[in-house]
Amino acid sequence: MKLQLKFLLPAVAFAALVGFFVVGLRQDPGEIRSPLIGKPAPAFSNESLGDAGWRVGSADFAGRAWLLNVWATWCAGCREEHELLLAIARENRVPMMGLNWRDDRNLALRWLEQLGNPYVSVAFDPDGRTAIDWGVYGAPETFLIGADGRVLQKRIGPLTREAWERDFVPLLPPPGGEDG
Amino acid sequence: MIPELGHFALILALLLAIAQSAFGLGGAARRHAGWMAAGRSAVVGQFVFTALAFAALTYAFVQKDFSVLYVATNSNSELPTFYRVAAVWGGHEGSLLLWALSLSGWSIAVTALSGSLDAPFRSRVVGILGLISIGFLLFMISTSNPFERLVPAAVDGNDLNPLLQDFALAVHPPLLYLGYVGFAVAFAFACATLIEGRLDATWARWTRPWTLAAWMFLTVGIALGSWWAYYELGWGGWWFWDPVENASFMPWLAGTALIHSLAVTEKRGLFKSWTLLLAVSAFSLSLLGTFLVRSGVLISVHAFATDPARGIFILGFLSAVIGGALLLYAWRAPALKSAAGFEITSRESFLLFNNALLVAALGLILLGTLYPLFMDALELGKISVGPPYFEVVFIVPMLPLLALLGVGMHAAWKRGLLKSKQRRLTAIAAASVASAIIVGAAVYGEVRPLTTIGFALALWVMGCSLLEVFQRLRGRQALPGAVLGMVIAHFGIGLATLGITGVQSFKIEKDVALGIGDATTIAGYDFRFAAMRDVRGPNYVGVEADVLVSRDGRAVATLKPQKRLYNSGGNPMTEAGIEVGAARDLFAALGEDLGQGRWSLRIQYKPLIRYIWLGALLIALGGGIAALDRRYRLRSEAREPAAAADAAR
């Protein structure tokens, strides 16, 4: 029986689809390049988590490199990465701001009290408006912003020691030179 | 001990599945009666051991055996018994076990009820179902063993995802899987036909009731999922075009096209190779859905098990099953020629339009679902395709489909449309358009083009369905199950269209911040936030509001939306307060606590939304009635085909 081309089409289309799936499977969702990378960090000024009368925002770190960590008490991955965030804070190479996302203020404050606070300051974002500007997919996410105000790196999902050393540390300003 | 027995039963089931496919396919090839009988016996054995494994896992959940990793991950000692049973399929491993059980259930049913088929064909069907079983059982045993022990045992479990602690979502997966997996039967029939190179169309007749049954389960499963999303997610939406929803909707569309094209193939011997391709596609899309959900290829809110190793296994399995079937198709299908011709207004051509439009919608939805993946793989950037795209690509083919549906139901095979029918249909069409305009203007005070089209099509489809019943009753004609089922299902389509048009056109949603005693008004209803209290459930604590709804000073209902925090932690869960009505739903969901006794509330007015799910249930009911048509069960008269049914029209 001879093969006819049009009857082979479904098989060919399916083979192409499988090709795409193979490529898709190889990609680690943690390594999605954010369209923000290389662009100026979106500006924001929110209530501080600890003090509703105080405003914190992107302008606080103008001229310096800083980290923005998006977290919430309902997020399991945030608990997972919390130890590492505390360790990074202890190293004191780069200041870290928290963005408390779609959360309850009291729960969030209790969380920091119980687990330790790695943040220099925490912006409160109960309705997720700031997070939308930053293109947040889900908590946790961590951004590194350079001294020039551009986003240098982004991590989706819990930060790991390996990812930190590989993707973030090389981009940090040299120790001691962060004022320059 | 019991979990080890369960694991062992699973391994035995795998061995029996291997025997089932080897003896089934080998016996058919060598025409060896003993082998073919052995293949059938293996089906029974496979079912028994899969069921034992399932029972063992259920037992572990009921007994709160937290030394089993899967039990500890998906349940908790405070979880009520009903949900502990439902938790069996609340995670990845158990879902697979349910899949396998469902597949072996279908296999045993086909084996038991297909005595009238000729032996080699039946044996091939058994063998192909066995191959699919092998894939799933092997996947489970090698990457996703539900019986894995946890050493040391957990003191208490993690709890079932609170979103899943709900009646509709407890029964949603089994129904959905019965539907997905049921398409495996049509797939096996199609492959057996291709292997044998059968030129007749009797296989279409054998396949029809099975496809209808699977399609019925899938319909109910999808409807339940939609209903659940409506009251549980707190947004009041009923369909989100989420990749996982699409994954269940695409096989449904393919299945819908399939049951229609099977009718043409059975009655007229046309569209043979097309119908085979659809049968392969419906099940392929079910497998694809599993792959998309389980592998994390597409990131979605549903992707609770994202594990590349599992993804690679499923992808390999998918390639083998679907690729194999499509190559078989490429090899054998060219020989299937359909010679008969038909008139442009005959039923055949309407069913051809039906298929073309359904497949167009299916293809565009598939494209939208996979588009982000394509873009990502080609490094063209990360994008997501949203509801606006899906709504357009779905509605555009659906409008002509609904318009043609009414006529198609009344068209005769082969010949053109009868004059007497033309007059009646014209009258129904005119009445539908007029009523749609009147309803829009009188009830909702507004006549919008798309709304009027939607209402008119809904009434048209319902009217044409009723006309069929009316004519048969008046002519004292028989109303066989297949026709009754068709009419009920089509009426359901009309009803669902009515609901969708109503809610999409006239829904009102309002997010407000209210303190105790404050009120707001939408659509003439006053919503008063009257009280707030603490509530406590078996495994959660929460708050419940009283929202008093009144209209012109008369009390209508008290809505009791809740916000729950489960003891196991995680996101606060929203339980909407809903007042159900024939004409509208009134909906209130609690948002955030704004402090000082103020809460954000989402208040909604949802006209006609009930008819979406009621319509879906009628569609499923119609499928069920058609599947049970006596004609499919008259085995001795299997050669008395279309003639009688044709005469009946």
Interface residues (C-beta under 8 A of the other chain):
Chain A: M1 K2 L3 Q4 F7 L8 P10 A11 F14 A15 L17 V18 F20 F21 V22 V23 G24 L25 R26 Q27 P29 I32 R33 P35 W74 A76 D104 P126 D127 Y137
Chain B: S273 L277 V280 S281 S284 F291 S295 G296 V297 L298 I299 T306 P308 G311 I312 L315 L318 S319 I322 G323 L326 L327 Y329 A330 W331 R332 A333 P334 A335 L370 L373 F374 D376 A377 G381 K382 G569 G570 N571 P572 E592 D593
